[in-house]
Structure formats: C-alpha cells, structure tokens
Amino acid sequence: CVVVILNPKENKQQHIFNTARKSLSALAFSPDGKYIVTGENGHRPAVRIWDVEEKSQVAEMLGHKYGVACVAFSPSMKHIVSMGYQHDMVLNVWDWKKDIVVASNKVSCRVIALSFSEDSSYFVTVGNRHVRFWFLEVSTEAKVTGTVPLVGRSGILGELHNNVFCGVACGRGQMTGSTFCVSYSGLLCQFNEKRVLEKWINLKVSLSSCLCVSQELIFCGCTDGIVRIFQAHSLQYLANLPKPHYLGVDVAQGLEPSFLFHRKAEAIYPDTVALIFDPVHQWLSCVYKDHSIYIWDVKDINKVGKVWSELFHSSYVWNVEVYPEFEDQRACLPSGSFLTCSSDNTIRFWNMDGSPDSHWQKNIFSNTLLKVVYVENDIQHLQNMSHFPDRGSENGMPVDMKAGVRVMQVSPDGQHLASGDRSGNLRIHELHFMDELVKVEAHDAEVLCLEYSKPET
C-alpha cells in the first residue's frame, strides 16, 4: 500500500501511503513529474492520482471490479488509461480532471503492459497473444456526452501471433510512429505506422521480461541479469549493460569498483524484471528479481557507470534485531547497526550512519548493507518466483515456502548471533568472522522464539 519515492543522489526516501489500505498493482509518473497515478487490487479497486510534492491524493476514479493491471498518463496530461485484470476485462480512458470515463472497451485476454504514442493520439496494449492499437482522437472527438466505445485495431503479427508480449514502448523523436514490443520467449519486434510487424530480432536469452526506449536506444531486460541495448532506428545490437552482483555474493568483499565486472564462471545472476529510462540524467533504473535495484549511468553505453544500488531481502522479513552498544572495544559491529532475517534464507547486517569504521569499509553494492549471511549456502530462495509465468515451477516442483530464518538474537556480550529457521534448526554464528559455530536440528517445525539467558544469572 506504499509508493516509495527514492532520490538516489541523496540516498533519501519519501513515501505515499494508500490510506484505502489496498495493495498497489501499477503506477506511472505524469510526463511533467508532478503527479503519480496508481492502480490497486481488491474489491472495487480505484485509480488514484497523487501530488508528488504534497504526497496527497488529488483524484480517485472507480471503474474496475477486481484490479488494475496497468495505468498511464497521456503525454498531453489530459487523459489517463487504466487496464483492468483479465477477469475485469475493462479498458478505460479517463478525463481525470472531470472524473469521467470518455471512452471504454472490453479486452478479454491478459494485458501486461501499455504505452502511449508521443502525440497522445493512440496507445498500445500488449499481453497474451495480444498487441492492440487504440485510437483516442476517433473515440473522443464525438461531441456526445457520456462514454463512447474506444476504437481498437489489432497489430498484424503474422507468424508470431502465439507469443506472450510482456513489454511495449512507442517510439520517441524520429521513431515516432514505430512501436516496439518484447515477448517472454525473447523476441524484440518493431511495428510500423500501419500496425504491421516490420522486423523482429531474437535476443538469444531464455526469457525476456521488459523493455524501455529513449530517442536513440532500446533497452531489453532479460533473465540472468542481462540487459541488451539496441539502436532504435535500425534495431542494430550495440552492447550489454554490465550485470549486477551474482546471487550469493559476499558484499563485504566488494570493496573495489572493479569487483562489479569480475565474472564468476558458474555464477547465477538475478533476472531483470523492470526497467525505466530517465532522459534528463540519462540514467537507466533496473529492478532485478532478487529485489535488488541498480541505477546505471548510460550516457556512454561503452562506459556504463553505477549511480546507486541496494540489495534488499527478496522475501518476507521476519525479525529485526538492534546490535547492542558497547563502551569498550568488544563490539563486532559499528555503533548503530541492526540485523534482519528473512524467508530468503539470509541474515543481513545494516548500518544507516555511514560512520567511517576501520573494519567495515564501504562496499560497492550498498551504502547501508554491511554483510549478508547465507544460512544454507543455497541461492534458490533469493529470487522472487511470483513474477515470471513459467519460471517458478520449471522443475515441476513448487518452490518450498518453508525456507528462511524466523527469529534471531544477539548474545548479551555481542559476540554471537543465535537464529532459528523455519525448518526447526538452531544456529549460532560468531560475529567477528560470521562463521557458523553450531547447527542443531532442534525442532520438527519452525522455531518461533529464542532468547539468551541474562549474563547475571
């Protein structure tokens, strides 16, 4: 129910809280950056508009039954489009200042993404075997009061009609009139003004998930941390973005900036799940499937730099523990540190102060994360499986949700950390070097509580 607004330059966050207590399922900025439109799910989901400065709600529009899959402002700022979930089937165009639906239509398949043309005259929706162009001028010119049917025409897909399209972007600048789509199967497609599939390229990846465009470039997000970059006007392949960290990385070792470009032979990288391009700073923000976020500076795509990054837990956080303060030199962690444990089978050590402590140098991945302990040494729980349609159950086995560390406590002398996991194991880690000293199969089910005895007893 929260929109997080992050300023990477200052590493500060602000929040917009959805007081309706409904989960947010989609959001988009207005072209001038002053508003955010959100879609939600749950009973009678609303499309809401928020003032970014004030963090307050400006408008609320009710026109869906089950949930909103995507929302967008038209570049002219006059209209908002909201696409409902598959069972909702409603596609609405709102004149949001008047709070009326000006045009509407039904879409029976699942829609995953939408994009507006630069001149606001049409927008494109894509999804399961679906690429459709919707024309606004025709629909909204009629001087009728009330809602008119939205005029839509299918993109002509030819032999590619069986694909699931998961990303779409209308061309910008000299590419206005072209539309780019990407499919889960890893195809990048270009449609011309006449909605005809003009050319397509095989991205040579096992799965692709998202794309965004600038005036000159196309960025395609794929599995295994891959982001491919193409020339917009020729679809010529230019470069790959650097990969993020590999899964299971020891952040405390990543002290040199060159560490990002070290490749580990058998390493697995998190899949890219979302991308957005900022044309002003020429930054590309990437969200990966282990819930990590990177902001890359792509001014020169042959010398990409990292502006900001953070590695978060990829699943529920079960417990937070503050490291005790010690006067003398016994402390294993810098003052003001705290620990979190999670269903992703990790315990993470954080410090927000940024105090220059000799033992804990800054690492290149995060300003606040000191260390990650991977309790089972496995990486299978580090990626959130809910996003991709076909990845979670590829081995026919549902991902076991019983993983993770449920409780922990720092020993009174600050030297050890006891933790209990969801399979009943009790572990004790030594906090200087983070070695696991003890592992006991203490219980048959999850450990819900543990506590050290007080030293004076």
ROBAMI-979021 format. One record per residue: residue in three letters; z negated, y negated, x of N, C-alpha, C in turn. Coordinates in steps of 0.05 Angstrom, whole numbers, plus 5000, padded with zeros to 4 digits. Atoms other than C-alpha are relative to their C-alpha. Layout:
ALAZYXZYXZYX ...
This chain:
CYS500050245016500050005000500049755017 VAL500250234982500549545060502749965015 VAL497850074983506249175094498749885025 VAL501050104975504649065168502149825012 ILE498150184987507948455199499049965029 LEU500850004972507848515275501549795015 ASN498750184981509147975326499850135027 PRO500249854975510848365389499449825024 LYS500550184977510747755435497049955004 GLU502950054998503447615419498450264995 ASN501349755007501848345400497949964979 LYS501850065022498648095335501250114974 GLN499149905026498948385265499049834978 GLN501050115025498548085196500750204978 HIS499749805021498248455130500549884973 ILE499750065029500748405059499050244985 PHE501249775015496548835012501250014972 ASN499049975027499649104949497650054982 THR502449985017494048964900500350194977 ALA499549805022497349424849499250285008 ARG500949744990494950004893502150214997 LYS497949805001501750344891501250025028 SER498749974974504950634954502649865001 LEU497450134996510650234982502050205010 SER498049804992517050624989502449875013 ALA497750144988522050095012499349715004 LEU500450294998522249385038502449885015 ALA497950154986527048855064499349715002 PHE500450294997526648155091502249854985 SER497950175010530447585058501549905024 PRO498450094977536147305101498749775015 ASP501350234986532046675116497350075012 GLY502649914988525847085135497549904985 LYS502450115014521346725084498850204981 TYR501049815021520647305035500450295009 ILE499649714997519748055035500250114972 VAL499949865026521948484977499150295005 THR501049734997518349144967500650164975 GLY499949815023519549754923497750195003 GLU502349824998514050244906500550254984 ASN499749775018513050914873497450054985 GLY502349975018508351174820501049924972 HIS499350065028508151034745500849714997 ARG498950275003512250414726500049855026 PRO500050144974513850214797501449734998 ALA498950285001515349474809501549945025 VAL498850124977519949104854498649735003 ARG501650244996515748544884501149835023 ILE499250184979517347934925497649855010 TRP502350114987512347664975500849765017 ASP499650224982511847005011498850085027 VAL500949904974511347185085497849835012 GLU502150184989507346565106497450034985 GLU502550005016502446585048498950284996 LYS500749725005502147355043499450044970 SER500649985028502247254968502550094984 GLN497849905017506447554911501349764986 VAL498550225012511947094885501250104973 ALA498749905024515247544834499550304997 GLU500449725005514448224801502150084979 MET497949925018520148594767499850304993 LEU500449735009519349224726502650104987 GLY497549905011525649624714500550295008 HIS499649724991524550324743497850174988 LYS502049815011520850944719498350145021 TYR501449814982519051374779499549885028 GLY500450104973520151004844502549865009 VAL497850154990524650544883500750105028 ALA499149884974528750854940500849795020 CYS499250224982531750214969500149734986 VAL499850275011531549464959501449835020 ALA498750194982535548884988500549744987 PHE499150265009536748144982503049975005 SER497350084993543847894976499949785021 PRO500150214979545747455035499949724989 SER500250265012546346874987497249944989 MET502850025009539046994967499849994969 LYS500250035029540846954893499250264986 HIS500549745014540447694876498350195017 ILE501449774987536148294892501150254988 VAL499149745010538649004886497750205004 SER502049784997533849584873501250264990 MET498949745008535850314871497750194996 GLY502249825007531250804836500350275014 TYR499949734990529551504858502050164984 GLN498049835012534052084840499650044970 HIS500549945028530652224773499949744983 ASP500150265012530251484758502849924991 MET497150035005537851414762500949714996 VAL499250285007537750654752500549845026 LEU499350194979541150154798500049734987 ASN500250275013539149434781500749785019 VAL499650254986541648754803498449794986 TRP501850195013536348224790500849715009 ASP500250294992536847464788497049955001 TRP502949984997529847444816498649754992 LYS501450255008528346714804499749984970 LYS500250005029529646814730498750254989 ASP501249745009526647514728501650144979 ILE498449845019532547824692501950195015 VAL498049814989537048424706502749894991 VAL497450115008544048134708502150234998 ALA498149775002547648804719498550255007 SER501549754996545649524718501950244997 ASN498549755005548450234722498450245007 LYS501449754994546450964728501350135024 VAL499049844978547051364791498550265000 SER501549755005545452104784499350155025 CYS500749854976545152324856497949845017 ARG502150134984540052164910501349795018 VAL499050214983541351494944498049955022 ILE501850024977538451405014500049715011 ALA499950274987540850715037502049824985 LEU498050185011544550095015500349765019 SER499550234983547749495049501749804985 PHE498550225012550448815026502349915018 SER497950134985557048525047499149715008 GLU500950264989556547875086500349774980 ASP499550225020559447455029498750044973 SER501549935024554847764976501750094976 SER498349935023560847974934499750294991 TYR500449715007559348724937497950125018 PHE501849854983554449224964500750304999 VAL499249724998554949954984497550184999 THR502349815000550250534967501150275012 VAL499249744990550351205004497850204996 GLY502049795004546851874994501350275000 ASN498949735001548252594976502950004989 ARG497149995007555852664975500849754986 HIS499750255016555951934954500449765019 VAL499650264988558951294982501349834978 ARG498950145023559950774928499849705004 PHE499950294997562050044928499649874972 TRP500850135025559049594874500849715001 PHE498950274999562448934857498449814982 LEU501850185014557948354838501549794984 GLU498650235013562947794821500950094972 VAL498949905025566348204767497750034980 SER502249935018559648414738498549754990 THR501850225008556047744738501649754991 GLU498650245009561747264721500049974970 ALA499950025029561947444648497749834990 LYS502050205008558246884613498350114977 VAL501649885021554547374569497149975008 THR502949994993547047314565499350294998 GLY500849725001543647974579501450155022 THR499149834978545548554624502850104995 VAL497349885002552648764638500150255018 PRO499749764982554849434668500949915027 LEU499250064973555349404743502550165006 VAL497449874995562449564766499950145027 GLY500249864975562550114818502550185005 ARG497749824994568150494854499250175025 SER500749824978567451094900501649955025 GLY498550004975569251074973501750255001 ILE498249774999575151534987499550165026 LEU501149854977572152065032501850215011 GLY498349784990577652585037498450255006 GLU501249744993575353205074497049975005 LEU502850034993568452905088498249994975 HIS501550055024566252905015497550174997 ASN502449835003561053455026497649905016 ASN502150094983556653035072497749864985 VAL502250175009549852725061500049755018 PHE500050254984550351995083497349874999 CYS502850094999543751715106499749715011 GLY500150274990545551035134502549854994 VAL497650155006550350475116499549715009 ALA500250284992551849775143502849884996 CYS497550155003557249285122500449845025 GLY499350144975560948965180499249704999 ARG500750294997559048265205502149865016 GLY498150164983563247705234502950094995 GLN497249935003570347925248500350284987 MET499849745013568748615220499349994970 THR500550025029567148345150502250144985 GLY498049845014570648795101499950295007 SER500449724993569349425140497250094993 THR502649895006563649885122499550245018 PHE500649774982560250375170497850174987 CYS502049815011556450995148499450215021 VAL500749784983552851545184499050234983 SER500949775016551652255158497950165016 TYR502049834987545852735173501450195020 SER498649814982551053205204500949875026 GLY499450134975552252685258502849885002 LEU497450135000558752335237499649704995 LEU500050295004559851585243502849944987 CYS497550045015565051355191500549704996 GLN499350285005568750695181501949994976 PHE498350055024571650475113501249735002 ASN498750265000576649915106499549854973 GLU500450165025577049375052500850154975 LYS499149865023580549855006498350254994 ARG501949785004574650345009501050265010 VAL498949754989578750845047498850075027 LEU501149914974575751255104502249975021 GLU497950064980579650975163499850185024 LYS500349824977576651345222497150105001 TRP502749904996570651765240499750135027 ILE500649904973567251995303497750204998 ASN502249814999562952595318498049905022 LEU502050114981556452335350499050215020 LYS500849784982555353025383496950025002 VAL502949975000548053075362499450204977 SER500649805021544453595319499449874973 LEU500550145025542553075267499949705006 SER500150294997543352335257498549894975 SER501650085022538951915212500349714991 CYS500150285008540251165212502049855017 LEU498450174984544750605235499649714993 CYS499950285007545049855240502149875017 VAL497850134986550349365263499349715007 SER499950284995550948695297502949914998 GLN497250085002557348285301501750175018 GLU498349854980559748675362499350305002 LEU500949744993555649315364499250164975 ILE501149815020553849935322498050175015 PHE502149834988547250295337499650244981 CYS500449765016546551015312497550155010 GLY502449864992539651345312500250294994 CYS499549715002539552095323497450155009 THR502249834992534952675339499549975030 ASP500649984971531552765407500049735014 GLY500350264988530452025418502649865007 ILE497450124992537851875423500849774981 VAL498750225015540851205401502649955014 ARG497350054989548351155412501049734992 ILE499050275005551750475418503050005001 PHE497150015002558950355397501049714997 GLN498750265005563749755396500750004970 ALA499450015028564349525324503050004993 HIS497250035008571749335324501750245007 SER498349784992574349955359498750284997 LEU501649755000568850485349500050135027 GLN500149884973569150585424497150045008 TYR502749944991562950915453499449835025 LEU500750174977559350445501497750115017 ALA502449914984552450715521498050134982 ASN502349905014546051055501497749825006 LEU502550144995539550685493498250195017 PRO501949834986534050935541498450164980 LYS501749855018529951495510497149905002 PRO502950084998522651355493498550215016 HIS501649804987516951775521500750284989 TYR499649725011517552535516497450084985 LEU502349915015512852895468498050135019 GLY502049884983506353075502499649855026 VAL500250154975506852525555497149925005 ASP502750104993500552335593500349705005 VAL499550294997500551585581498649885025 ALA501550114977495351475636501650025026 GLN498349984975500651685687502249805000 GLY497650185002505851195661499349725009 LEU500850274990503850615706502449845010 GLU497750144990510650455736502149964978 PRO497950045020516050145692502350215002 SER497849804997521050645722499350274988 PHE500849745012516951215691501550054974 LEU498549975025520651085625502650155005 PHE497449894995527051305659499950275015 HIS500349724989524151945690500850194978 ARG499249805019527252535656498550265007 LYS501249744995523353175648501950214989 ALA497749825007528153765646499650124972 GLU500349855025525154165588498749834978 ALA501550175019522153555552501449984973 ILE499050065026522953435478499349724993 TYR500450285006523752725454499849974969 PRO500250045030521752465384502649904989 ASP497650095013527452375335499849714992 THR500050285010529551665317500250014970 VAL499850005030528251525243500849744988 ALA499250265012529550785234500749805022 LEU499250214981532950205269500549744986 ILE499250265011533749465257500749825023 PHE499150174979537348945298499249714993 ASP500750285003534848235308502049835016 PRO497950144986540847795324499149755016 VAL500950244986536747195346499050065028 HIS501049934973532947525403501750225013 GLN498549774991537948095409498150235008 TRP501849774997532348605401500850214980 LEU499649775018533149295371497350134997 SER502549875004526849565339500550294990 CYS499649725007526450325335497350134993 VAL502349845008521550765298500750295005 TYR499449724994521051485321498350184983 LYS501349825019518752105285497250075006 ASP502849954994512152155321498449744994 HIS501350265008510451465290499749815023 SER500050204978511651105356502149794993 ILE498150225004515150435355500749875027 TYR499150144976519250115410501849764991 ILE498150225004522649435412501549975026 TRP498350014975528449425462501549745000 ASP498450244996531848815490502850105007 VAL497349894995539348975484502049785006 LYS498150214992542348315508502250115017 ASP498049874982545748715563499650304996 ILE500649715007546649435539500150185024 ASN500249834975547449675611497449965014 LYS502650044987540649385630498049954977 VAL501850035022536349505569497149995009 GLY502850024992529149275576498250064975 LYS501849965022522949435534498349764995 VAL501650235007519648855498497150084994 TRP502649925011513949235466500150294991 SER500049735012511849935447497150084994 GLU502749905007505950305417500250294991 LEU500049725009504351045408497750054981 PHE502149965020500651185344499650304994 HIS500249735011497951825313502250064981 SER497849945018503352185276499150134974 SER501049885025498752455221497349884995 TYR502650125009492052325187498149965023 VAL502250044982486552015228497550084985 TRP502349895014480252405211497449865008 ASN502650104991474952055252500449785022 VAL500050214980473551435294497249995012 GLU502650004987468051405346500149785021 VAL500150224981465950795387498550105025 TYR501349914975464350925461497549835004 PRO502550154997457050725475500249815024 GLU500150194978455550125520497950095020 PHE501949944979452150265587499749775019 GLU500450234981449049745633501050075028 ASP499349934972450050135698502850115003 GLN497249914994456050475729500750274987 ARG499449735010455651125688502350014981 ALA498049995021460750925637502650125010 CYS497549874993467051355637502449834990 LEU497950155013470950865594499349705001 PRO500650284999471650105597498549914975 SER501650115022467049695552501749944976 GLY498550065024469349645480502150214993 SER498149795006473250295479499250154975 PHE500749835022473750735418502050234999 LEU498549765000476551425403500950074971 THR499149915027480651705344500950295003 CYS498949734999482252425327501650054974 SER498049995021487752665281501150284995 SER498749755006491553225247502450065019 ASP497849944982496853145301499150145025 ASN501149854978492253545348499649835025 THR500650164976490752955393497449844995 ILE502250205000484652525411501149775016 ARG498950234985486651825432497749805006 PHE502050194990482551315472501349735000 TRP498850265003483850585456498149785010 ASN501650234993481449915481501649754994 MET498650235009483349255449499549755018 ASP500850244985480048785500502149935022 GLY498150054979485348865554498549905025 SER501550094976479848765607501250155024 PRO498849874977482748895676497950185014 ASP502049814990478649515692501350165023 SER498749884976479849835761501150284994 HIS499249725004480050565738502350024980 TRP498049975022484250455675502049785003 GLN497950204998490550095694501750004974 LYS498250015023495449865641502250205003 ASN497749824998500650385625502449874986 ILE497650145009507850225606500550054970 PHE499449935028507450525536498549834980 SER501750135020501950135503498049815014 ASN502050194990497349535513497250094993 THR502749935010491649875477499250295003 LEU500549714998492250625486499450075029 LEU500749934972488550875549500950285007 LYS499849724993489351625544500550164974 VAL499749815022491652185498499250285010 VAL500749724993488352875500501450184979 TYR498649815018492853425470498350255000 VAL502049794999487753945449501250285003 GLU498949734999492254545440502350025021 ASN497750004982497454335492502650064985 ASP497449955014502654415437501049734989 ILE498950265010507353875412501250034972 GLN498649965025509554175346498949824978 HIS501150165021504853745305500349705005 LEU499850294993506753095340502149864984 GLN497950135016512852975296499450034970 ASN500550005029512052795223502450134987 MET497749855010516353305186501049914973 SER499250065027516752955120502649844998 HIS497750195003522652505138502750144997 PHE497349885000528552955152500250224979 PRO499849805021531153405097499950285011 ASP499649724993532654025138498450085024 ARG501249934975528253995199497450164997 GLY502849895002521254195174500050304998 SER500249715005522954895152502250155014 GLU497649874988528455065201499550285009 ASN500549734992524955685226499150164976 GLY500949855024523555885154497049984996 MET502950025002516255735167499249724993 PRO501050275005512955145133498149925023 VAL501850084978509154725184497250034990 ASP502849955007501854935183498549745000 MET501450265000497954325160497150035008 LYS502849974993491354625183499549925029 ALA500450084972492354335252498349755002 GLY501250274996488453765281497050015006 VAL502850044993481753515305498649854978 ARG501150115024477053365248497649815006 VAL502450164994470553095279499749995031 MET500750024971468152865348497649835003 GLN502250184993462252545381499649995030 VAL500550034972460952255449497150075006 SER502849934994454752535483498449755006 PRO501650244996448852055489500249885028 ASP499750114974449851985564502849905006 GLY497350114997457151805554501850175018 GLN498449844981459652375599501850204986 HIS498549785013462252875548500949924972 LEU499050045028466152895483500050274987 ALA499849755016464853445432501949954977 SER498250035023470153565379500350274986 GLY499649765017471254055322502749984987 ASP497450025012478054235296500250144973 ARG499749905028480854475230500350304999 SER500049705000481255205252497250115007 GLY502849904995473755235269499250005029 ASN500750004972473955125344498349765007 LEU501650214988468754725381500949965029 ARG499250054972470954385446498249795012 ILE501350224986467453985498501749915023 HIS498450114979471453525543498249825018 GLU501450174981468753195606501649745001 LEU498550255004470552455601501049865025 HIS498950134977471852265673502950085005 PHE497349904995477952715682501250124975 MET499049905025478752935609500550305001 ASP499649714999478253675628498550124977 GLU501449855021476454165573498150195014 LEU502049834987469954495595499450244983 VAL500949795017468254915535501950024976 LYS498749965026472155215477498850244987 VAL501349785015468355635426501350034973 GLU499049955028471255955364497550014983 ALA502650025012465155715327499950074971 HIS500049965029467155765254502750134991 ASP497549885011472256115209501749804986 ALA498550205014474355475175499449735014 GLU500250254985474654735193497249915004 VAL502650114993468854405227499949724987 LEU500150255014466653835183498049805012 CYS502150184990460753555222498950115026 LEU501449914976457653585291498449775011 GLU501650214989452253205327498550105024 TYR501749944976448853185395497149954992 SER502950065005441253235394499349755017 LYS500850254986437752595415498850075027 PRO501049924973436152595490497050015002 GLU503050004998428752425479498850254988 THR501149765011427953075440500750245018 
